Amino acid sequence: MRNPYLLGANDIASGYTNIIDVEKKHQYKCISCQSDLLLRKGEKRFQSLIHINKNGCQYFKNPTHKQLIEDAYLHLSKLIELDKVNILRRCKICKMPFKMEFNIDNVKLYFKKNGHDNNDNNNDDNNHNDNNLKQYYYVDIEQLIKNIRMDFTTKKVELYCSYFTTCQECKIKYNL
């Protein structure tokens, strides 16, 4: 099965860069084995990074689940640093999404294992014991890997927090 997520590499000059943003004039190192990479960019094939020395690293051909999560976290960190991401949270009453103010310290990535959240949190912040729930924005790593998309008007990646909250309008409307 082909990996739908496009992995990145370490740009020697500027740190993590996703494959979408790589440029021929820069030098890159593999995140997994730290060896030098070469950018293949042609008219017939989609651009890709390959190892200059064939060392058996499978990072780009067959990444592990852990490597996908680490790369997605690096990618999200870079998007946040460049102010190219919006995190949205839906209201549990009206279901309308609204933008949240955040930084990398209050974004938590998680993935579902066998259909269950690996952080064992439920989706109702009123019944949740964790007092910090409203301070953190939980983003499903699978959402970032499979459904990364960009808002055409803002040119920012949009991700949805896995937890719902109650928006100000619903709090006023329903006296909550």
ABEGO torsion letter per residue (X at the ends): XBBABBBBBBBAAAEBBBAAABBAABBBBBAAAGBBBBBBBBAABBBBBBBABBAGBAAAABBBAAAAAAAAAAAAAAAAAAGABBBBBBBAAAGBBBBBBBBAAABBBBBBBGGBBAAGBBABAAABABAAAAABBBBBAAAAAAABBBBAAAGBBBBBBABBBBBAAAAAAAGX
